[in-house]
Amino acid sequence: MDHVEILPAGQLGKNFIPSPYLPAGQDEFYLRNSQIPQPHPAWRHLRADELEQMVKNGNKADDWDMVLVTDEFEPSQIKNSSFFGLVRIGRMRNQILEHHDMQVSVGITDSRIVSCDIGDDTAVHNVSYLAHYIIGRRCILANIDEMHTTNYAKFGNGIIKDGEPEKVRVWLDVMNEAGGRRIIPFDGMITADAYLWAKYREDRPLLERLKNITEKEFDSRRGYYGTVGDQCVIKNSRILKDVKIGPHCYIKGANKLKNLTIHSSPEEPSQIGEGVELVNGIIGYGCHIFYGCKAVRFILGNNSNLKYGARLIHSFLGDNSTISCCEVLNNLIFPAHEQHHNNSFLIASIVLGQSNMAAGATIGSNHNSRANDNEVQAGRGFWPGLCTSIKHSCRFASFVLLSKGDYPAELDIPLPFSLLNNNVSADRLEIMPAFWWLFNMYALARNNWKFQSRDNRIHKIQNIEFDCMAPDTAEEIFQAMELLELWTAKAHLRRQGRTPETEPLEKIIALGRSLLTGDGKNLADLEVLGERIEKSHRKAVILKPYEGYHAYRQMLHHYAIKNLLAWMEANPSADWTLLQNRLHGPRCRHWVNLGGQLMLAEDVDQLRADIRDGKLQTWQQIHNRYDELWQRYPLDKQKHAFAALCALCGSETFTPQQWKELFRQAVQIQQLICDRVYASRKKDYENPFRQATYRNQEEMLAVLGPLEENDFVKRVRQQTEQFKAAVEAVLRRD
C-alpha cells in the first residue's frame, strides 16, 4: 500500500534517477539534457545584485548555485517562489502574454519549482508544485495544484522501465473484455496497427514480433522529464503527472491527467477542458476533450473528440471521430465514428468505421453466456437506430441500419446496405436488402461527401477509404446476391411443394438467378426466408428481395464504371482494347479493412509474413508498407472493378459497342442517384407531420431553406453533369 517516507533535508529535486539505474560516468541530468531541443548557449549563475533582488522578492532556494539564468534576466519578474534542485530559467523580461483575452506577465510567482527548465518568455503563476519538467517558450502555467514527472514515466506507452515487473505494463483490452485480444499501446499506433495485433491472435509468432518491435522502439531507461511544447497554456487544473504535451496545446480546468502523451501542433492544436480525467492514454493531433470526460487506458486518433461526460475505457477511437456523453468500453473503433447520446453504450466490439450510434443504442450490453468473452463485429457504416439493443455475439455487413427494437438473440446479417427490423407483433425478424439505395439515397450519397469534408487531419498517418462503394462492399454485395438467389429459389420450390434440400445447390442458385433477373411476376406474394441470420426459431423474412437484388446490380454497375472511368481519364490515349488488356484478371474476392484502409487479403498475409520473418523490423517500416499498398490501391480497385463488371455481365470481354452501352447505362444510374437524392430529401418537405410545426409554407422555407437551394442536392446535380461529360468524352474515343 502507499506510504509516506521521511527523507533527509536537502534531497528535494536531487537524485531523480535512483543510483542502480544511473549509468557510470553520467549524472542525473544526462537524459534531461538530451531532451532539450536547443540547449541555451549562455546559462550562468545569478549575479550578486540579482540574488539580492530575488531574496527581497520573497524567493527561496535550497542552493542558489543551482539556479541558472541567461543574460536577458530581470529578477523583478520572479516573486514569492521556491526553487529546489537544478533550475534553469530562460529569457525573462517585463512583458505580457495574452491568450483568449487573458493577460499575464512573463515571470514566476507564488510557485514551487523543482529541477525544471523554464523556456524563454514563459509565465508560471501559482503553481503549487512543478517538478522535473521541461517547459517550452511563451507558455502560460497558472493555478495548477501539482505537475510533476516520475523517473519511471512512460507517457502512455505500454512499456516497462528498468527494474520494473511485467505486471505494471499497461495493456489495452480491445474488442473483448476478457483480455484475449489485448494490445500494447504506443505513441504512433494507428488503428491498422491495433487491428493487425488484435485480430490475428492465432499467429503467435506475429504477436511476439509486434511486442518485440514495440519494446525496441521505446527507451527503458529511467529519468526522462515531462515536456511542455512551445506556446502551451495550462491553467486552473489540479494534477498533471507523467504527461508529455505537444506545442500549442490548451488545457483548462482539468481534474487529473496522468501517464499521457498529448500530441499538438500549431496547425493541429489539441485542447483539454473542464473536469476532464485522463489516465494511461495517447491523444492524437487536433483532438478536443471537454466537460467532464473520463478516459482510462485509451488511444485517441487524430482529429477526434470526447465531449460532455463521455467515458472511454480500454478502447481505441480512430481518426475523425466524436463521442459525446455515452460509455464506450473495450472497443476498437475505426475512423469516422459518431456517438452523441448519454444513454448509448458500446462494449466489446470492433466497428469498422463511418458509423453512427443513436440515442438509447446499447450494443453488446446483454451477455447471454456465462463468460464475458463475446464480441460484436460491425462493418463500415454501422447505424443502430434509436433505442436499439443487441446481444453478443453479432456480426453485421457494411451499412446495416437497425430500426428501433430490442433484438432478443444473436445476429449474423450478411446483406449490406440493408434495414433490419424486429417485428414484435408478427414475431419475426425482417431484413430489407439495399434499403439505403432504394429509399434513402440522400443519406447514402451524402456519406461519401461528409466523411471526406470532415477529414481535417494534417498528419494523415492512417489511410482511409471513405467511399461507401469499394471492393469490400462490392464483394459483400456479390455474396448477398448469391444468398438472395438461394433463398428465393428455396421459397419458390417450397411454394410448389418441393423439398429444396433434395435439389443440387448449383441448380437451386441458377433457378433463383432466373427468377430474380426476370420480370418478377413469379415472386408476387412469395415469402423469402433468410437462413442462419438469427439464433432463434422464428422467421427471418427478406422484404422486397426482387427490388433489392436489382438495386445491388445497379450499385455494382455504377461502382465498376466509376472506377473504369477514372482509369480512362488517367490514360487519355487508351482505347477499349487497352482498357481490357491492362485491367483484365481474376476477381480478388477477399479484402481486409485494416483500420480504414482496404487491402487485398493476400497482401495482409504477406505483411504478416514479412513481420514474422524480420523483413519489417520497425513500426515505421510497417507503416511504409501500408503506404506502398495505398499507392497501389487505386489500380487494385480498378482491376477489381473490371472483374466485377465481367462477373455482373457474365462475360470476360466486351466489344466497343458493348462498352459504350455499359457506360451509357452508368449515366442512367447516375441520373437515378441524382433523382433519388432529390426525392428522398423532398419527402421531408412534403411530410404533413413535419409541416405541422410551422405556421405556413413561408416559415418552413425560411427555416429549412428551399429544396432547390439545398447544398448537397446542388452538389449531386453538379457531380451528375460532370459524370455525364466525362462519359461523353470517353465515348468519343475511337
Secondary structure, DSSP 8 states (H G I E B T S, - for coil): --------TT-TT---S-GGGS-TT--TTHHHHHH-SS--TT-EE--HHHHHHHHHTT-EES-GGGEEE-SSB-GGGEES-EEES-EEE--B-S-EEEETTEEEESEEES-EEES-EE-TT-EEEEES-EESEEE-TT-EEEEEEEEE--TT--TT-S---TT--GGG---B--S-TTSTT-B---TT--HHHHHHHHH-TT-HHHHHHHHHHHHHHS---S---EEE-TT-EEEEEEEEEEEEE-TT-EEES-SEEEEEEE---SSS--EE-TT-EEEEEEE-TT-EE-SS-EEEEEEE-TT-EEETT-EEEEEEE-TT-EEESSEEEEEEE-SSEEE--TT-EEEEEEE-SSEEE-TT-EEEEE--SSSS---EEE-TT-EE-TTEEEESSEEE-TT-EE-SEE--S-BEE--TT-EEEEETTTTEEEEETTHHHHH-HHHHHHHHHHHHHT---SS--S-----SSSHHHHHHHHHHHHHHHHHHHHHHHHHTT--GGGS-HHHHHHHHHHHHHS-SGGGTT--EE-SSSBSSSSEEEESSHHHHHHHHHHHHHHHHHHHHHHHHHHSTT--HHHHHHHH-S-----EEEETTEEEEHHHHHHHHHHHHTTSS-SHHHHHHHHHHHHHHHHHHHHHHHHHHHHHHHT-S---HHHHHHHHHHHHHHHHHHHHHHHHHHHHHHH-HHHHTTSSSHHHHHHHH--GGG-HHHHHHHHHHHHHHHHHHHHHT--
